[in-house]
Amino acid sequence: MKTISVFDPAMCCNTGVCGTEVDQALVSFSADCDWLKQKGITVKRFNLSQQPMAFVDNTRVKAFLDNSGTSSLPLIMLDDEVALAGRYPTRQELARWCDLALESEQAASSGCCTGGKTTCC
């Protein structure tokens, strides 16, 4: 099974989904992480302000930070290889990386959304 490791910039909490001005990208990504976990994918998140040693102890992450700086976070790793940096991935990207089908694709392929129905099952 795949493992996604997320090295977040310094945030107020482990997901960044708190405070008065919540970033919608973080809300979506947090939901996407929950979706991955439901599919059996291991997701590990590390917050720079709360778990700095996770950044220092990982040689690839440390090298990334040495070269690019903290302004280039988040760093997303797939099975210990850099997959994306500077933004959070979309659910479509996560699904592709983990060989998962999206529900809308599954529903469309099953035919439940065809035949003139206005709503999908």
Stockholm file with secondary structure:
# STOCKHOLM 1.0

chainA/1-121         MKTISVFDPAMCCNTGVCGTEVDQALVSFSADCDWLKQKGITVKRFNLSQQPMAFVDNTRVKAFLDNSGTSSLPLIMLDDEVALAGRYPTRQELARWCDLALESEQAASSGCCTGGKTTCC
#=GR chainA/1-121 SS CCEEEEEECSCSSSSSCCSSSCCHHHHHHHHHHHHHHHTTCEEEEEETTTCHHHHHHCHHHHHHHHHHCGGGCCEEEETTEEEEESSCCCHHHHHHHTTCCCHHHHHHHHTTTCSSCSSCC
#=GC SS_cons         CCEEEEEECSCSSSSSCCSSSCCHHHHHHHHHHHHHHHTTCEEEEEETTTCHHHHHHCHHHHHHHHHHCGGGCCEEEETTEEEEESSCCCHHHHHHHTTCCCHHHHHHHHTTTCSSCSSCC
//
